[in-house]
Amino acid sequence: MLYYLMQGIGLFGAAALLIAYLQISRQVLSTTSKHYHLLNLLGSCLIVVNTAYFEVYGPLFLNVIWMLIAIKSLANKH
């Protein structure tokens, strides 16, 4: 059961990142938008959980950095 929950978390995280990218591509959001960075933060956090569970370290490392960039960008908004 936990296996399927972790798969779902990873898929939801990937969807959040893809939605953020789609919204940028369609010019619905800008790269400075708070919503864009929140979607990136959500997606990367969920993928971190997924990849940590499955011990897949390449995407884990990538998404930790992605998450830190999103946090820094959101912190600069205030």
N, C-alpha and C positions, 0 to 999 in steps of 0.2 A: 504494500500500500504506500509506504514512504517513497519507494522508487517512483511511482506514478505522480505523487505530489511534487517531487523534485523535478521530474520531467515537465510538469505543468508550470512550475515556477520559472524554469529556464525558457520555455516557450513564451510565457507572458513577458519576461524580460526582453527577449529578442523582439517581440511585437512592439514593445514600448520604444526600443531604439529605432526600429524601422518606421514607426509612426512619426517619431521626431524627424527623421531624415526625410520622409515623404512631405511633411509639413514645410520643411525648409525648401525642398525642391519645388513645391507648388506655391511658394512664397506666401503661405498662410501665416507662418511664423518667421521671425528673423533670428539670426544667430546670437543676438543679444537678448532675446526674449526669455523672461523668467520661466515660462511654460516649456520652452525648448530645453532649458537646462534641467528642469524638474523631470521631464520625460527621460532625459539621458541619465539622471541620477537614479530614478526608479529602475530603468532597464538594466543599468550596470549593477546595481545592488542585487537584483534578482538573479542575474547571471553569475555574480560572485557566489551567491548561496548555492546555485546549481553546480557550478564547476568545483567548488570546495567539496561538496558532497560526493561528487563523482571523481574527485582527485585528478582533474584535468588542469594542469598548472599553466599552460600557455594562455588560454582564455581567462583564467583566473587573474593572472598578472595583468593582462591587457585591461580587464574590466575594473580592477582596483585603481589603475591609473586613470581610466575613463571616469570613474566615480570621483576621484580626487579633483580632476579638472572641473567636473560639474559643481562640486562643493565650492571650489575656489571661485568659479564664475558666479555662483549664487551669492557668495559672501561679498563679492565686489559690487553687487547690486544695491547693497544697503549703505 
